[in-house]
Amino acid sequence: MDNKNLLNNLNEQYNFELESAYIYRAMAHWCEINSWSGYANFLYKQEAEELEHADKLKAYLLDLGYNVKLKAIAEPKSEYDSLEDIFKSALEHEKLVTSRIRMLFEEARDINDYATEDLLRWYISEQVEEEASFNDIIERLERINGSMSGLYIFNNEMAARQ
């Protein structure tokens, strides 16, 4: 691949995926501090998934002979008002990830980089799942409407995420 700009942007996305993992770890910490171990489990699994996404990009870049560069990661937000606040923040973050992936896809398409398009199609499909998952969680939390018994039941369900 000749396009250094696209490679640099893929490297930026690699770092953004690492930052995403860091954000989910901070959210999980908030849940643990507030005795919501099931929600924390879900977010720790999300963190691991983001690291897998980063590793997939890193492997692709290395396969192309690109010198992958790690960037500084900003301190993530650590204070939230509620579980709903966390999951709404997570959904907004995933929407940002989706927009970034789509821009990368368009850039690859513009230069006829079919291999990168193929890679990014996987991420596009993954983002549909990510956004749907967070939308479902938010919908359930809204239905629970602060009911402690409902929150505890849902907490136990979130603890089951593998």
C-alpha positions as CSV (number, residue, x, y, z in Angstrom):
1,M,0.0,0.0,0.0
2,D,1.4,3.4,-1.0
3,N,-0.9,5.7,1.0
4,K,1.1,6.8,4.1
5,N,-1.9,9.0,5.1
6,L,-4.2,6.1,5.4
7,L,-1.7,4.0,7.3
8,N,-1.1,6.9,9.7
9,N,-4.9,7.2,10.2
10,L,-5.2,3.4,10.8
11,N,-2.4,3.9,13.5
12,E,-4.5,6.7,15.0
13,Q,-7.5,4.3,15.1
14,Y,-5.3,1.7,16.7
15,N,-4.5,4.1,19.5
16,F,-8.2,5.2,19.7
17,E,-9.1,1.5,20.3
18,L,-6.6,1.4,23.1
19,E,-8.1,4.6,24.5
20,S,-11.5,3.0,24.3
21,A,-10.3,0.1,26.4
22,Y,-9.0,2.6,29.0
23,I,-12.4,4.4,29.0
24,Y,-14.3,1.1,29.7
25,R,-11.8,0.2,32.4
26,A,-12.5,3.5,34.2
27,M,-16.3,2.9,33.8
28,A,-15.8,-0.6,35.3
29,H,-13.9,0.9,38.2
30,W,-16.8,3.3,38.9
31,C,-19.2,0.3,38.9
32,E,-17.0,-1.7,41.3
33,I,-16.6,1.3,43.7
34,N,-20.4,1.6,43.7
35,S,-20.9,-2.2,44.3
36,W,-22.2,-3.1,40.9
37,S,-19.9,-6.0,40.1
38,G,-22.1,-7.4,37.3
39,Y,-22.0,-4.1,35.4
40,A,-18.3,-3.9,36.0
41,N,-17.9,-7.4,34.6
42,F,-19.7,-6.3,31.4
43,L,-17.4,-3.3,31.1
44,Y,-14.3,-5.3,31.7
45,K,-15.3,-7.7,28.9
46,Q,-15.9,-4.6,26.8
47,E,-12.4,-3.4,27.6
48,A,-11.0,-6.8,26.5
49,E,-13.0,-6.6,23.3
50,E,-11.5,-3.1,22.5
51,L,-8.0,-4.5,23.0
52,E,-8.8,-7.2,20.5
53,H,-10.0,-4.6,18.1
54,A,-6.7,-2.7,18.6
55,D,-4.7,-5.9,18.1
56,K,-6.4,-6.6,14.9
57,L,-5.5,-3.2,13.5
58,K,-1.9,-3.5,14.8
59,A,-1.5,-6.9,13.2
60,Y,-2.7,-5.5,9.9
61,L,-0.4,-2.6,10.0
62,L,2.6,-4.8,10.9
63,D,1.7,-7.1,8.0
64,L,2.0,-4.1,5.8
65,G,5.4,-3.3,7.2
66,Y,4.2,-0.2,9.0
67,N,6.0,0.9,12.1
68,V,3.1,1.0,14.6
69,K,3.4,3.9,17.1
70,L,1.8,4.2,20.5
71,K,0.5,7.5,21.5
72,A,-0.2,9.0,24.9
73,I,-3.7,8.1,26.3
74,A,-5.6,10.9,28.1
75,E,-7.0,10.3,31.5
76,P,-10.5,9.0,31.1
77,K,-13.6,10.4,32.9
78,S,-14.0,8.6,36.2
79,E,-17.0,10.2,37.8
80,Y,-20.5,9.3,36.7
81,D,-24.0,10.1,38.1
82,S,-25.5,6.7,37.5
83,L,-25.4,3.5,35.6
84,E,-27.5,5.1,32.9
85,D,-25.0,7.9,32.7
86,I,-22.2,5.4,32.1
87,F,-24.0,3.4,29.4
88,K,-25.2,6.5,27.7
89,S,-21.6,7.8,27.7
90,A,-20.5,4.4,26.3
91,L,-23.1,4.6,23.5
92,E,-21.9,8.1,22.5
93,H,-18.3,6.8,22.5
94,E,-19.3,3.9,20.3
95,K,-21.0,6.3,17.9
96,L,-17.7,8.3,17.7
97,V,-15.9,5.0,17.0
98,T,-18.4,4.2,14.2
99,S,-17.9,7.6,12.6
100,R,-14.1,7.2,12.7
101,I,-14.3,3.7,11.1
102,R,-16.6,5.0,8.4
103,M,-14.2,7.9,7.6
104,L,-11.3,5.3,7.3
105,F,-13.5,3.2,5.0
106,E,-14.2,6.1,2.8
107,E,-10.5,7.0,2.7
108,A,-9.7,3.4,1.7
109,R,-12.4,3.4,-0.9
110,D,-11.2,6.7,-2.4
111,I,-7.8,5.2,-3.1
112,N,-9.1,1.8,-4.1
113,D,-7.4,0.1,-1.2
114,Y,-9.5,-3.1,-1.3
115,A,-7.6,-4.9,1.4
116,T,-8.2,-2.1,3.9
117,E,-11.8,-1.8,2.8
118,D,-12.2,-5.5,3.6
119,L,-10.7,-5.1,7.0
120,L,-12.8,-2.1,7.8
121,R,-16.0,-3.9,6.8
122,W,-15.5,-6.2,9.7
123,Y,-15.2,-3.1,12.0
124,I,-18.4,-1.6,10.5
125,S,-20.3,-4.8,11.3
126,E,-18.8,-4.9,14.7
127,Q,-20.0,-1.3,15.4
128,V,-23.5,-2.2,14.5
129,E,-23.4,-4.8,17.3
130,E,-21.7,-2.5,19.7
131,E,-24.3,0.3,19.3
132,A,-27.2,-2.2,19.5
133,S,-25.8,-3.7,22.7
134,F,-25.5,-0.4,24.4
135,N,-28.9,0.8,23.2
136,D,-30.4,-2.4,24.6
137,I,-28.7,-1.8,28.0
138,I,-29.9,1.8,28.1
139,E,-33.4,0.7,27.2
140,R,-33.5,-1.8,30.0
141,L,-32.1,0.6,32.5
142,E,-34.7,3.2,31.6
143,R,-37.4,0.6,32.0
144,I,-36.0,-0.4,35.4
145,N,-36.3,3.3,36.3
146,G,-34.1,3.2,39.4
147,S,-35.8,0.2,41.0
148,M,-33.2,-1.4,43.2
149,S,-34.6,-4.9,42.7
150,G,-34.5,-4.4,38.9
151,L,-31.0,-3.0,39.0
152,Y,-29.8,-6.0,41.1
153,I,-31.5,-8.5,38.8
154,F,-29.9,-6.8,35.7
155,N,-26.6,-6.6,37.6
156,N,-26.6,-10.4,37.9
157,E,-27.4,-10.8,34.2
158,M,-24.5,-8.5,33.3
159,A,-22.2,-10.6,35.5
160,A,-22.9,-13.6,33.1
161,R,-21.2,-11.9,30.1
162,Q,-18.4,-14.1,28.9
